């Protein structure tokens, strides 16, 4: 795997000079990412299904796109939608792609491997280069332009959009020349995060059932065996049962677990713990935790252990 700093200048910077960027999808992540592009001096044309985020970005210097066609009239399109269904319905419209002036579409959402493959083929039919660049980081990280970006696509395409990646992230990790490879890497990463949350939840339940404070356990673990932001951040949320405000909602966690199971089944890769995770997320949703952070799946382990909610 090649690794390149997203702050490093590339020849693509010249190609971006004076170009317009269409940005589609201004959710919690997309707003910060589009704002980072504006701060870096890019001309950004924004579109979103609800108007409020558009108005907020216009106040920061963006242009409001005249529908999706207006966004795809830019030189390059960046999209950050919630799931496969939204990407399929809004962006994989043959009529939209046939009328597009954009030469590159950079999809930064976490989508399935299968959808990434369909998207690449459909864009190629219409003469539009397609690359994938899903991200690691929560909304505050996106707003600060400090995401880690997992990218895959033709090298010349990624070189051309490098100034955009540099504006939105602190580092770009390259995973191959086929866009779906970046999505496979992101799905694998989120699967591992879900496993970490579940394992911490079970360990904390075991400790608490034997009279040990979960906060003491997590403090020891993150100071010895498992240092780093994942165990420190999610560990404290699990130990303190602190699931709001949600930085990454529980239904999105279930989506990513299902993406991993689907990708595994397509390549005959068993993910036995994935089935455990899926059922735990479904249990959490059934108990009304859909608006909480995906760390709230820890409440399922507590219920199974007979511990108080």
Long-range contacts (C-beta under 8 A, 24 or more apart in sequence): 1-173, 1-174, 1-175, 2-174, 3-171, 3-173, 3-174, 4-171, 4-172, 4-174, 5-171, 5-172, 6-149, 6-162, 6-165, 6-166, 6-168, 6-169, 6-170, 6-171, 6-172, 7-166, 7-170, 7-171, 8-162, 8-166, 9-166, 10-159, 10-162, 10-163, 11-159, 12-159, 12-160, 12-161, 12-162, 12-163, 13-162, 13-163, 15-160, 16-42, 16-76, 16-160, 16-161, 16-163, 16-164, 18-43, 19-43, 19-74, 19-75, 19-76, 20-44, 20-45, 20-74, 20-75, 20-76, 21-45, 21-74, 21-75, 21-76, 21-77, 21-78, 21-164, 22-46, 22-47, 22-65, 22-70, 22-71, 22-72, 22-73, 22-74, 22-76, 22-77, 22-78, 22-102, 23-47, 23-57, 23-62, 23-71, 23-77, 23-78, 23-79, 23-80, 24-48, 24-68, 24-71, 24-77, 24-78, 24-79, 24-80, 24-81, 24-90, 24-91, 25-79, 25-80, 25-81, 25-82, 25-86, 25-109, 26-53, 26-54, 26-57, 26-80, 27-53, 27-80, 27-81, 27-82, 28-139, 28-142, 29-80, 29-135, 29-139, 29-142, 30-80, 30-142, 31-56, 31-57, 31-139, 31-142, 31-143, 32-139, 32-140, 32-141, 32-142, 32-143, 32-144, 32-145, 33-78, 33-80, 33-108, 33-135, 33-142, 33-147, 33-168, 34-62, 34-78, 35-60, 35-143, 36-142, 36-143, 36-144, 36-145, 36-167, 36-168, 37-78, 37-164, 37-167, 37-168, 38-62, 39-145, 39-167, 40-145, 40-163, 40-166, 40-167, 42-163, 42-164, 42-167, 45-70, 45-71, 45-73, 45-74, 46-71, 47-71, 68-93, 68-96, 69-96, 69-99, 69-100, 72-96, 72-97, 72-99, 72-100, 72-101, 72-102, 73-100, 73-101, 73-102, 74-101, 74-102, 75-101, 75-102, 75-103, 75-104, 76-102, 76-103, 76-104, 76-105, 76-106, 76-160, 76-161, 76-164, 77-102, 77-104, 77-105, 77-106, 78-106, 78-108, 78-164, 79-105, 79-106, 79-107, 79-108, 79-109, 80-108, 80-109, 81-109, 82-109, 82-252, 83-109, 83-111, 83-255, 84-111, 84-112, 84-115, 87-111, 87-115, 87-119, 88-115, 91-119, 92-118, 92-119, 92-122, 94-122, 94-125, 94-126, 97-122, 97-123, 97-125, 97-126, 97-128, 98-126, 100-126, 100-128, 102-128, 103-127, 103-128, 103-129, 104-128, 104-129, 104-130, 104-131, 104-157, 104-160, 104-161, 105-129, 105-130, 105-131, 106-131, 106-132, 106-133, 106-161, 106-164, 107-131, 107-132, 107-133, 107-179, 108-132, 108-133, 108-134, 108-135, 108-149, 109-134, 110-134, 110-183, 110-186, 110-187, 110-190, 110-255, 110-256, 110-259, 111-183, 111-259, 112-183, 112-187, 112-259, 112-262, 112-263, 113-180, 113-183, 113-184, 113-187, 113-259, 113-262, 113-263, 113-266, 114-262, 114-266, 115-183, 116-179, 116-180, 116-182, 116-183, 117-178, 117-179, 117-180, 119-179, 120-178, 120-179, 120-180, 129-153, 129-154, 129-157, 130-157, 130-179, 131-157, 131-158, 131-161, 131-179, 131-182, 132-179, 132-180, 132-181, 132-182, 132-183, 133-161, 133-165, 133-172, 133-182, 134-182, 134-183, 134-185, 134-186, 135-168, 135-169, 135-186, 136-186, 136-189, 138-247, 138-248, 139-247, 142-168, 145-169, 145-170, 146-170, 148-173, 149-173, 150-175, 150-182, 150-185, 150-186, 150-189, 151-175, 151-182, 152-176, 152-177, 152-178, 152-179, 152-180, 152-181, 152-182, 152-183, 152-185, 153-177, 153-178, 153-179, 153-182, 184-263, 187-256, 187-259, 187-260, 187-263, 188-260, 190-253, 190-256, 190-257, 190-259, 190-260, 191-256, 191-257, 191-260, 191-271, 191-274, 191-277, 193-230, 193-234, 194-253, 194-256, 194-257, 194-277, 194-281, 194-294, 194-297, 195-273, 195-277, 196-230, 196-231, 196-234, 197-234, 197-238, 197-294, 197-295, 197-297, 197-298, 198-273, 198-276, 198-277, 198-280, 198-297, 198-298, 198-301, 200-231, 200-234, 200-235, 200-238, 200-298, 201-238, 201-297, 201-298, 201-300, 201-301, 201-302, 202-301, 204-238, 204-239, 204-298, 204-301, 205-301, 205-302, 205-304, 205-305, 205-307, 206-305, 208-305, 208-307, 209-305, 209-306, 209-307, 213-239, 214-238, 214-239, 214-240, 215-239, 215-240, 234-295, 237-293, 237-295, 237-298, 238-295, 238-298, 241-298, 241-299, 241-302, 242-295, 243-289, 243-292, 243-293, 243-295, 243-296, 243-298, 243-299, 244-291, 244-292, 244-293, 245-293, 246-291, 246-292, 246-293, 246-294, 247-293, 248-293, 248-294, 249-290, 249-291, 249-292, 249-293, 249-294, 250-281, 250-284, 250-285, 250-289, 250-290, 250-291, 250-292, 250-293, 250-294, 250-296, 250-297, 251-285, 251-290, 252-294, 253-281, 253-294, 253-297, 254-278, 254-281, 254-282, 254-285, 257-281
